[in-house]
Every structure is written in structure tokens, then in C-alpha cells.
Amino acid sequence: MVSAVSRETINSVALYRMEAIYLETPSEHIAYIKFIFESYEEVGIIRTVDRKKAQIVLLVVSDFVDVARNILASLKQEVPLAEIPRPANMSDDWLMAELAKESAPRPPEFEDVPRK
């Protein structure tokens, strides 16, 4: 059942151009940041990438990137928040791990083979 849900979710996300903004903040601020973005219903969603390092990702629909960046700028006035490069290990979050697999480069001999 989980694999069917994850595939459906990935296919839904693939319909939109998304930008991933990776962030680091003290763990006690993650819920607040998530709440703020949930209140802006269509802008983006927060996922936890690495809970031990308090790294999160903001997945933003491309039409709302400017709005999301303005919200982040405002949040930086309230909480410690830093944009970081994409972490190498995203195994804490199943969706991000699946998206990373989907976007990983493929060897030339497998380029025409559909992904499962």
C-alpha cells in the first residue's frame, strides 16, 4: 500500500514544476515554519530531510517562488534560518528519497527504459 501511495504522490508532484529550497534551523522552530507555510496554502510544503541536523526542505510550485522567498525573508527576522545546499542523504523522508531517485542521472544504456 505504501508504494502505491508514494508512486501516486510522486506522479502528482511531477505535474508541477517545483523548486526545492533546503534550509537548516534549530529543531524547535521547524513546527512554526511548517505552520507558517501551511497558512499560505498554495505556496509550498515543508518536509523534514534530516531531523537530527534539523534540515528541512521547502517544496515550492514555481509560480510561487518569489512569494516563498519573501516569506522566508520575513521568517529570518524571527527565527534562525539558513539556506543550505541539497544534503547528500535524504533518507529520513520517503518522499524526498523517492524524488531523489527519480531525478538521479541514469547510465546511457538505461536512458530509454521507463522508470518503475
C-alpha positions in Angstrom: 0.0 0.0 0.0 2.8 2.4 0.8 4.5 2.0 -2.6 1.2 2.7 -4.3 0.6 5.9 -2.3 4.2 7.0 -2.8 4.1 6.5 -6.6 0.7 8.4 -6.8 2.2 11.2 -4.7 5.3 11.4 -6.9 3.2 11.5 -10.0 1.1 14.3 -8.6 4.2 16.3 -7.7 5.7 15.7 -11.2 2.7 17.5 -12.8 4.1 20.8 -11.4 7.4 22.5 -11.7 8.7 22.5 -8.2 11.7 24.2 -6.7 13.3 22.7 -3.6 14.8 25.2 -1.1 16.8 23.4 1.6 17.0 25.0 5.0 18.6 24.5 8.4 17.1 25.8 11.6 17.1 24.8 15.3 14.6 21.9 15.7 12.4 23.8 18.0 11.5 26.1 15.1 10.5 23.5 12.5 6.9 23.3 13.6 6.5 27.0 13.5 8.0 27.3 10.0 5.7 24.5 8.8 2.7 26.2 10.4 3.5 29.5 8.6 3.8 27.8 5.2 0.6 25.7 5.8 -1.2 29.0 6.4 -0.2 30.1 2.9 -2.0 27.1 1.4 -0.7 27.1 -2.2 2.8 28.4 -1.8 4.7 25.3 -0.6 5.1 22.4 1.8 7.8 21.7 4.3 9.3 18.3 4.7 11.9 17.2 7.2 15.1 16.0 5.4 17.3 15.2 8.4 15.7 15.5 11.9 19.0 15.1 13.7 20.6 18.0 11.9 17.3 20.0 11.8 17.3 20.2 8.0 14.1 20.8 6.1 13.1 21.3 2.5 10.5 23.8 1.2 8.9 22.4 -1.9 7.6 25.4 -3.9 5.5 25.4 -7.0 7.5 27.5 -9.5 4.7 30.2 -9.7 5.1 30.9 -6.0 8.9 31.0 -5.7 9.0 34.8 -5.2 6.3 34.7 -2.6 8.1 31.8 -0.8 11.3 33.7 -0.7 9.6 36.8 0.7 8.0 34.6 3.5 11.5 33.1 4.2 13.0 36.6 4.4 10.3 37.6 6.9 10.9 34.4 8.9 14.6 35.0 9.1 13.7 38.1 11.2 12.0 35.9 13.7 13.9 32.6 13.8 17.4 31.4 12.9 17.1 30.1 9.4 19.8 29.4 6.8 19.5 28.2 3.2 21.8 25.2 2.6 22.9 23.1 -0.4 20.9 19.9 -1.1 22.0 17.3 1.5 23.5 14.2 0.2 21.5 11.9 2.5 17.7 12.4 2.4 16.7 9.0 3.8 14.7 10.5 6.7 11.9 11.5 4.3 10.4 8.8 2.0 9.1 11.4 -0.5 12.4 13.2 -0.8 14.2 9.9 -1.1 11.9 8.8 -3.9 12.2 12.2 -5.7 16.0 12.0 -5.5 15.9 8.5 -7.1 13.6 9.8 -9.8 15.9 12.7 -10.7 19.2 10.8 -10.4 21.2 10.6 -13.6 20.9 7.2 -15.4 23.6 5.3 -17.3 23.3 5.8 -21.1 22.3 2.2 -21.6 19.2 2.8 -19.5 18.1 6.2 -20.7 15.2 4.8 -22.8 14.0 2.3 -20.2 11.0 3.6 -18.3 11.4 4.1 -14.5 9.3 1.9 -12.3 
